[in-house]
Amino acid sequence: MKRIAVLGTGYVGLVTGACLAELGNEVCCIDTDAAKISILQSGGIPFFEPGLKELVERNNRAARLTFSTSPKALAESEIIFIAVGTPMADDGHANLAYIQEAARTIARCMEGQHTKLVVNKSTVPVETGDLVASIIREHNSQGADVRVVSNPEFLREGNAISDFMHPDRIVIGVYDEQSAAIMKELYAPLAAPIIVTDVRTAEMIKYTANAFLATRISFINEIAQICEEAGADIKDVVAGAGADGRIGTTFMSPGLGFGGSCFPKDVMALARIAEKHRIPPKMLKAVLEVNLEQVPRCVDRLQSALGGLRGRAVAVLGLAFKPNTDDIRESPALRLVQMLAAGGAIVHSHDPAVGLQAALPGGTVRHVNVYESLKDVDAMVIATDWNEYKQIDLELVARAMRGDIVFDARNIYEPEVVRAAGLRYYSVGRLAKAAAIKPSVLVQ
Ligand SMILES: NC(=O)c1ccc[n+]([C@@H]2O[C@H](COP(=O)([O-])OP(=O)(O)OC[C@H]3O[C@@H](n4cnc5c(N)ncnc54)[C@H](O)[C@@H]3O)[C@@H](O)[C@H]2O)c1
């Protein structure tokens, strides 16, 4: 059992704190946001993440997981995780203001001579470990033995607990062997492969992973566009190319592009790191450029299908940047709503998890029931591939709508099934006409 403090109780901090408590540690999650801590102290969860409420409740009841706005627990903790935000600054660099403040807070709370680890879980540019170490040295008047570690987080929102508990790998970047040994002991119950590197390499691993996944998404969006014009079907192309073990099919779904609080800012931050070292980030820039084109492309195609946007009623299904989360940060669906509203469309929207209080462009009508959102609309757009939309009753959809356009921006339907319901089907890279030849696999 270790005494742990987590500074920053957002998606990463709360999941980390709750999971480490589940492993038997005593964890205090700290945040400067008093409203967030108050929700947690009164048994609530400040955002939607499957399974998190039960995990937090269980560990809170067992007195292994507590919440506070006070940094007092830092002094008593052996391991302090930093999980504060690193949003994009105006110039595209990662904004390290929260990291710097966290480091100063930690330094001011240091007491005694026993070794403490300060573990950075936030996604940060190469050299941030050095920065955190120097801030702590500067503000640590007690002369405590503080060692900085990089431990980037790879969890995905919507699958966060499982990702934390069953990681493909754990990356630990250290300045010294003793820190590596403490971290290995902490993570031993997960029985996952542990990769120990120096701090800068660990920081680089996280950006490389995110940039690569984002690259796959932009790549397949470009391929889908070629498929549309060349008369090929992207779904079969992905199946056929991805069957090669070297390629695979994950992060190969074309759509509205990537969003969320990580990929857009992390690709941009990596491009800035490259430029700092006088390396032109040609690929990273192309990844971002292709990504930015996807929502406008969808709007253009809708506009043509509808014969203009002004006065047209469009239902946008899904607001979250992906299913199983209520996170709308940098959500392509939100950008779609904004562009449609700016073009004069009357937007009706639905999302199973995003709260009704989420800020949407003025005039957007929010609906709790998905079929209500489709009543008398000219077009329905699938913007987030929630399971609820995959199961939708297309006969009811056709009856509820005034028009007949289904724009499946996540390719969740089969074209012929939508057409059979009397609806016009638009997709990202699926064949315009039902394929004459169905791909089949011969089993001998
Ligand atoms: N969200 C993800 O899926 C994910 C996955 C992997 C890595 N990351 C990275 O993890 C980091 C955190 O991301 P997040 O999505 O959890 O962010 P978040 O915005 O949900 O949470 C950050 C929290 O830190 C708090 N905070 C800021 N300054 C503080 C301080 N000085 N002391 C205490 N609390 C402070 C904020 O109030 C906020 O609650 C980012 O660097 C992100 O890139 C995120």
Ligand as a Chemical Component Dictionary entry (heavy atoms), coordinates in Angstrom:
data_LIG
# 
_chem_comp.id                   LIG 
_chem_comp.type                 NON-POLYMER 
_chem_comp.pdbx_formal_charge   0 
_chem_comp.three_letter_code    LIG 
# 
loop_
_chem_comp_atom.comp_id 
_chem_comp_atom.atom_id 
_chem_comp_atom.alt_atom_id 
_chem_comp_atom.type_symbol 
_chem_comp_atom.charge 
_chem_comp_atom.model_Cartn_x 
_chem_comp_atom.model_Cartn_y 
_chem_comp_atom.model_Cartn_z 
_chem_comp_atom.pdbx_ordinal 
LIG N1  N1  N 0  -8.706  12.839 -21.489 1  
LIG C1  C1  C 0  -8.012  11.835 -22.026 2  
LIG O1  O1  O 0  -8.554  10.932 -22.663 3  
LIG C2  C2  C 0  -6.518  11.774 -21.845 4  
LIG C3  C3  C 0  -5.832  10.580 -22.120 5  
LIG C4  C4  C 0  -4.451  10.537 -21.942 6  
LIG C5  C5  C 0  -3.770  11.667 -21.524 7  
LIG N2  N2  N 1  -4.457  12.826 -21.294 8  
LIG C6  C6  C 0  -3.701  13.987 -20.823 9  
LIG O2  O2  O 0  -3.879  14.070 -19.400 10 
LIG C7  C7  C 0  -3.928  15.441 -18.980 11 
LIG C8  C8  C 0  -5.222  15.723 -18.266 12 
LIG O3  O3  O 0  -6.293  15.531 -19.164 13 
LIG P1  P1  P 0  -7.816  15.482 -18.676 14 
LIG O4  O4  O 0  -8.630  15.155 -19.872 15 
LIG O5  O5  O -1 -7.907  14.644 -17.467 16 
LIG O6  O6  O 0  -8.026  17.015 -18.274 17 
LIG P2  P2  P 0  -9.238  17.660 -17.472 18 
LIG O7  O7  O 0  -9.373  19.045 -17.989 19 
LIG O8  O8  O 0  -10.417 16.759 -17.492 20 
LIG O9  O9  O 0  -8.702  17.708 -15.968 21 
LIG C9  C9  C 0  -7.663  18.520 -15.534 22 
LIG C10 C10 C 0  -7.974  18.934 -14.099 23 
LIG O10 O10 O 0  -6.843  19.567 -13.528 24 
LIG C11 C11 C 0  -7.316  20.562 -12.633 25 
LIG N3  N3  N 0  -6.226  21.475 -12.304 26 
LIG C12 C12 C 0  -5.638  22.415 -13.090 27 
LIG N4  N4  N 0  -4.620  23.013 -12.415 28 
LIG C13 C13 C 0  -4.539  22.413 -11.202 29 
LIG C14 C14 C 0  -3.681  22.564 -10.076 30 
LIG N5  N5  N 0  -2.683  23.438 -10.079 31 
LIG N6  N6  N 0  -3.908  21.802 -8.999  32 
LIG C15 C15 C 0  -4.919  20.893 -8.985  33 
LIG N7  N7  N 0  -5.748  20.695 -10.020 34 
LIG C16 C16 C 0  -5.564  21.444 -11.120 35 
LIG C17 C17 C 0  -8.470  21.171 -13.378 36 
LIG O11 O11 O 0  -9.335  21.894 -12.531 37 
LIG C18 C18 C 0  -9.120  19.929 -13.996 38 
LIG O12 O12 O 0  -10.114 19.405 -13.141 39 
LIG C19 C19 C 0  -3.718  16.260 -20.260 40 
LIG O13 O13 O 0  -2.362  16.540 -20.405 41 
LIG C20 C20 C 0  -4.181  15.315 -21.356 42 
LIG O14 O14 O 0  -3.568  15.608 -22.594 43 
LIG C21 C21 C 0  -5.807  12.893 -21.428 44 
# 
loop_
_chem_comp_bond.comp_id 
_chem_comp_bond.atom_id_1 
_chem_comp_bond.atom_id_2 
_chem_comp_bond.value_order 
_chem_comp_bond.pdbx_ordinal 
LIG N1  C1  SING 1  
LIG C1  O1  DOUB 2  
LIG C1  C2  SING 3  
LIG C2  C3  SING 4  
LIG C2  C21 DOUB 5  
LIG C3  C4  DOUB 6  
LIG C4  C5  SING 7  
LIG C5  N2  DOUB 8  
LIG N2  C6  SING 9  
LIG N2  C21 SING 10 
LIG C6  O2  SING 11 
LIG C6  C20 SING 12 
LIG O2  C7  SING 13 
LIG C7  C8  SING 14 
LIG C7  C19 SING 15 
LIG C8  O3  SING 16 
LIG O3  P1  SING 17 
LIG P1  O4  DOUB 18 
LIG P1  O5  SING 19 
LIG P1  O6  SING 20 
LIG O6  P2  SING 21 
LIG P2  O7  DOUB 22 
LIG P2  O8  SING 23 
LIG P2  O9  SING 24 
LIG O9  C9  SING 25 
LIG C9  C10 SING 26 
LIG C10 O10 SING 27 
LIG C10 C18 SING 28 
LIG O10 C11 SING 29 
LIG C11 N3  SING 30 
LIG C11 C17 SING 31 
LIG N3  C12 SING 32 
LIG N3  C16 SING 33 
LIG C12 N4  DOUB 34 
LIG N4  C13 SING 35 
LIG C13 C14 SING 36 
LIG C13 C16 DOUB 37 
LIG C14 N5  SING 38 
LIG C14 N6  DOUB 39 
LIG N6  C15 SING 40 
LIG C15 N7  DOUB 41 
LIG N7  C16 SING 42 
LIG C17 O11 SING 43 
LIG C17 C18 SING 44 
LIG C18 O12 SING 45 
LIG C19 O13 SING 46 
LIG C19 C20 SING 47 
LIG C20 O14 SING 48 
# 
